[in-house]
Amino acid sequence: MNNFCDAIEAGKILNCSDRTLLRYRQQDKLLEGIHWGRNPGGKVLYNSELLSQLVTCGGNINHPDHQRFIERHLGDRPENQPLKPGRKRAANLAIAAD
């Protein structure tokens, strides 16, 4: 599921304009790498799931419920998953067989 949206959709979620979104980013009311980020082309994208949850917390990024939601979101990211034990590479097996 794609959780990212553009400024138009983010504005609908937060019921604000794109200028207000920019101000929220500048004032750290929306955190880079959490609530928003840039795609490789430089376009700002917003995490719609986190924005929707932020609305339920009254827009307070420090609300305990929102902090728990952020922690869970970050923990679910692939780069934060523990490495699974893997098998030896085929090249290593071929060398061991010699």
C-alpha positions as CSV (number, residue, x, y, z in Angstrom):
1,M,0.0,0.0,0.0
2,N,1.3,3.4,-0.9
3,N,1.2,5.8,2.1
4,F,2.6,8.8,0.3
5,C,0.6,11.7,-1.2
6,D,1.2,15.1,-2.7
7,A,0.6,18.5,-1.2
8,I,-3.0,18.6,-2.5
9,E,-4.0,15.4,-0.8
10,A,-2.0,16.3,2.3
11,G,-3.9,19.6,2.5
12,K,-7.2,17.8,2.3
13,I,-6.2,15.5,5.1
14,L,-5.0,18.4,7.4
15,N,-7.6,20.8,6.0
16,C,-5.0,23.4,5.1
17,S,-3.4,25.0,2.1
18,D,-0.1,24.1,0.5
19,R,1.5,27.3,2.0
20,T,0.4,26.1,5.4
21,L,2.0,22.7,4.8
22,L,5.2,24.6,3.9
23,R,5.0,26.6,7.1
24,Y,4.3,23.4,9.1
25,R,7.5,21.9,7.6
26,Q,9.5,25.0,8.4
27,Q,8.2,25.2,12.0
28,D,8.9,21.4,12.5
29,K,5.2,20.8,13.0
30,L,5.7,18.1,10.3
31,L,9.0,16.3,10.6
32,E,11.2,15.4,7.7
33,G,11.7,11.7,7.3
34,I,8.6,11.1,9.4
35,H,5.7,13.1,8.0
36,W,7.2,14.1,4.8
37,G,10.2,13.6,2.5
38,R,11.4,14.1,-1.0
39,N,11.3,11.6,-3.9
40,P,14.5,11.2,-6.1
41,G,13.1,14.0,-8.3
42,G,12.9,16.4,-5.4
43,K,9.1,16.5,-5.1
44,V,7.8,16.7,-1.5
45,L,5.6,13.8,-0.6
46,Y,3.7,13.3,2.6
47,N,2.9,10.2,4.6
48,S,-0.9,10.2,4.5
49,E,-1.2,7.5,7.2
50,L,0.8,9.6,9.7
51,L,-1.0,12.8,8.7
52,S,-4.4,11.2,9.3
53,Q,-3.3,9.8,12.7
54,L,-1.9,13.3,13.5
55,V,-5.3,14.8,13.0
56,T,-6.8,12.4,15.6
57,C,-4.1,13.7,18.1
58,G,-5.2,17.3,17.5
59,G,-2.2,18.1,15.4
60,N,0.2,17.7,18.3
61,I,3.3,15.8,17.1
62,N,4.3,15.3,20.7
63,H,1.1,13.6,21.7
64,P,1.9,10.2,23.3
65,D,-0.4,8.4,20.9
66,H,1.2,10.0,17.9
67,Q,4.7,9.2,19.3
68,R,3.8,5.5,19.7
69,F,2.4,5.5,16.1
70,I,5.6,7.0,14.8
71,E,7.7,4.4,16.7
72,R,5.5,1.6,15.3
73,H,5.8,3.1,11.7
74,L,9.6,3.4,11.9
75,G,9.9,-0.1,13.3
76,D,7.9,-1.5,10.4
77,R,10.3,0.0,7.8
78,P,12.4,-2.6,6.0
79,E,15.7,-1.0,7.0
80,N,14.8,-1.4,10.7
81,Q,14.0,-5.1,10.5
82,P,16.4,-7.5,12.0
83,L,18.5,-9.4,9.5
84,K,17.3,-13.0,9.0
85,P,19.9,-15.7,9.1
86,G,20.9,-16.5,5.5
87,R,22.5,-19.3,3.7
88,K,26.0,-19.3,2.5
89,R,26.5,-17.9,-0.9
90,A,26.9,-20.3,-3.8
91,A,30.4,-19.0,-4.5
92,N,31.5,-19.9,-0.9
93,L,29.9,-23.4,-1.3
94,A,31.8,-24.0,-4.5
95,I,35.1,-23.1,-2.9
96,A,34.4,-25.3,0.1
97,A,33.6,-28.2,-2.1
98,D,37.1,-28.1,-3.8
